[in-house]
Amino acid sequence: MEWLSLEFMQRALLAAVITGVTAPAIGTYIVQRRLSLLGDGLGHLAVAGVGLAMLTGAAPLPLAIAVCVIGAVAIELLRESGRAQGDVGLAIIFYGGLAGGLLLAALAGQGAGALAGYLFGSLLTVGAADLWAIAVLGAVVLLVSIGLMPQLFAVSADEPFARTIGLPTRWLNILVVALAAITVTVSMRTVGLLLVSALMVVPVATGTQLATGFRAGLFASMGLGATAAVSGTIGSYYLNTAPGALIVVIAILLYAASWPFTRLLQGRPDRPIEVGSPDDIPLPEQAAEEHPHAHGPGCEHPAVEHAGHIDYVHDGHRHAPHGDHYDEH
């Protein structure tokens, strides 16, 4: 345990824990929107910000955050207006951001090698100033992700429904992608811009297997992300490997281990119900019996898309809001 007395390891552990918690927190909403590769695209866009910082001599983190947030918001507005499909927008981020970053780094006379620490992470070189920046920005992401959980869940799971109940869907969508952009850029010193997407997605997939309900799944994914981050950081010290790569590998191993564990202890069916998953066989509807519980975003009952609306799984069957009562499927 001599590594505990090393200051660089102490800073690395703290930075890893913050990243391991914040990445799955905002990643839960990204996965809910079926944009699992958004983090990867934003990572490529952040490369352009780092390259611009090299060219201008500015600090990489603030400039990368600014470029990444502006790009993410622009893509979201284009998606909303219908002028660009989601996959086209992601392709623009992938190729334009990465190519732009490499070009700017070359113009700065530093070449692609200077970007390696940002692309693959450099956790063990995190300084005190870096740690403060990671902590402050991580706290912002966590406060918003948890504090606005019902609203962000509603707009991520069923945007038309969120709009009908009066939520500002445009601003909430922009908030989600902006928080994702901040998370990606903050994580470039820990797991790297090319690997941060895995930390935003894999613990979320694992948490979905192990927990029931959106809130439980979110906190489970945060705990799993922190576990992978701490284990990878400590393991990299003893194995003399890159911390970012080991963190992602451990997260994937936890996901693989969750499948048999879930089947054994919870006895779930082979195809688990997920938010937004289609129904193969529509079932008849009938009025539900007296039902004092009000279903809605954040009620912790799994939501399932069905015939253009959202059903909520309750006691082994589905309830669909219908006027002043629930239809039972």
C-alpha positions, 0 to 999 in steps of 0.5 A: 500500500505504499502507493497511498503515500505518493502524491501523484497517486492520490491525485490520480485516484481522486480524479479517477473517482470523479470521472468514474462517477460523472461519466455514467451520470450524464451517460445514462441520459445519452444512452436513454436517447439512443446516442451511445456514440455521442461521447465518442463524437464529442471526444473527436471534436474536443481534439480540435479544441486541444489543437487550437490551444496548442496553436494559440498557446492557451490552456487546453481544458477551457478551450477544449470545453468551449469548442466541444460545447459549441459543437455539441449545441450546434449539432443538437439544434441541427438535429431538432430542426431536421436539417441533419440526421443524428448519425450525419451530425455524429459523422461531422463531429468524428471526422471534422473534429479529429482532422481539425485537431491534427491539422492545428497541432501540425500548424503549431509545430507539435505534431500528432504525438503531442496529442497522445496524452489527451487521446489516451489519457495521462492520469498519473500526471494530473496536477493540483490545478487539474484536479481542482478543475476536474472536481469543480466541473464534475460537481456541476455535472453531478448536481444537474444530472441528479437535481434535474433527474425527472425532467432530464429523464422525461425529455430523454425517454419520450420527448413528445410526452415531455413537450405535452406536459410543458417541459422546455424540451429544447433547453433540456436537450441542449443541457444534456449535450452540453453536460456531455461535452463538459464530461468528455473534455474533463475526462481527457486527462483521465481515460482519454478522449478516445476511451471516455465514451466507453465509461459513459456507456458501459457502466450504464449498460451494467447498471441497467442489468443489475437495477430496476428503475431509472433512479436505481440504474443511474446510481448503480452505474455511477457506483460501477463507474467509480469501482472501475476507475479506482480498480484501474488506477490501482491496478495500473500502478502494479501492472505498469499499464496505462490507467485509462485502458485498464479502467475501460477493460475493467468496466467491460469485465463488470458488464460481462459478469453482470449477465450471469449474476443477474440471471441467477439472483433475479431470475430475469427473462433472457430479453430484459425490458428496457425503456423504449424497447418495442413490443413484439405482441400487442396485448389487449387493454382493459381498465386497471383496478383502483390505482393510487400511484401516479405513473410518470418520469422518475416514478421508478417503474420501467417505461416501455414504448407501446403504440406511440405512447409510454406504458409503465411496468407495474406488478408484472403487467403494463399500465398506460395513462389514459385520461383519469385512469390507467389502461391495463395491458 
